[in-house]
Amino acid sequence: MKPIQATERLVANIYDKTAYIPYDPDGSSETGTHFIQLNPDAVRDVGFYIYRMEPGSSSTPHRHGGAEEFLIIQGELIDNDGTVYKQGDVVWLAKGTEHSSYTETGCLIAVYAESTEHPLSAFE
């Protein structure tokens, strides 16, 4: 077995705030949200990534282009329909689902998305 080369491995700690970059899909001015996505070949928002939301922040309303699964690692997340996801909850959302989420406490989420998200306009 050959050793893993430095260029073949990336490591980040989910509790190190400097590992995150601001999350602002399509210049929507989403604030208080950040993410870590290590795979340099992955399209942003596709595959596996860590999503962090500061207390009081919310996601931009969007439609899922493919199924999405996520695990609430820490905190609580509230969907626009009032559903509350708590630490330890594993969630699956079908392709085409539309939502926006917010957090009062802040939260840390492990996400796997099959395809990109599409922002919703105010008129949809």
N, C-alpha and C positions, 0 to 999 in steps of 0.2 A: 504494500500500500504506500502510495507516495504522500508526502506531507502536504498539508494545505498551505498554499503560498499567501503572503500578505495581501496580494491583489485579489484573492479568491474568498476573502472573509471580511465582513463588516459587522461590528458590534456596537450597540448603543444600549444604554440603560434607561428604561422607561421612567425612572424616578429622577433623572438628570434633566432639568428643564432646558439646559443648553443643547440637548440632543434634538430638540424639536425645531421645526420651521413653521412660520405662520401659515394657517390654512385660509386661503381666500379664493374660493373657486370662481373663476371667470370675473375677477375684479368686483365681486358683489359686496365688498366692504364687510364681510363677516369678521367680527372681532372676538377676541378671547378664545379662539380655537387654534390648535396647533397639531402637527402630526409628525410621525417618524415613518418613513418608508425606505427600507434599506436596499431593496433590489434595484440596482441602477438601470436594469433593462425593462422594468415594469412601467406601464403607463400610470400616471398619477391617479390615485383613487381606485386602481384595479389591483387585485391580488390582496396581499396581507399588509396591513399597516396599523399603527397605533394612533389613536385620535384622543387628544386631551382638550377638555373644555373647562375654562375658568368659571368660577361661580358667577351666575347671572348671564352667561352667554347662551347663544342659540345658533342653530344651523340654518342655512338658507333653505327655503322650501325647494324641494327637488323631487324628481322621478328617478327611480332606479332602472338602469338599462339592463340589469341582470339581477339575479338574486343576491341578497346581502345577508351575511351572518355576522353577529358580533357578540362579544362577551363583556359585560360590565365588570371591570377589574376593581374599580373603586368609585364610590359616590353613587349618585342617582341621575337618571336621564328621564325626562318626561316628553312623550310624543304629543303632537298637536291634538290628538283625540283624547288626551288625558291619561293614557296608559303610562304607568310608572315602572321603569326598569331599575332594579336594585343590584347592588354588588352580588356577583355570582350568577346573575341571570344570563342565559344564552338565548339569543333571539335570531329568528330567521324571518326575513321579509322577502316576499315574492317579487319577481321581475315585474316592473310596471307600477309598483306601489309608490304612492306620493305621500310625503310627510315633511315636517320640520320638527326638530327637537330642541329642548332647552334644558338647562340645569340650574337649579337654585344653589346647590352645594358644590358644584364642580364635579367632574367625573373623568375617568380614564377608561378607554374602551379599546379592545383588540378587535379589529374589523377584517373580514374577508369579503371582498366585492368581486363578483364575476365580470362586471362591465362598468363603464363610466356612469356617473350621475348626470342628469340633465336639469338645469335650473328651471323653475316654474315662473312664469310671468305673473304679475299681479292680476291678470285677467283670466287665468285658467281656473 
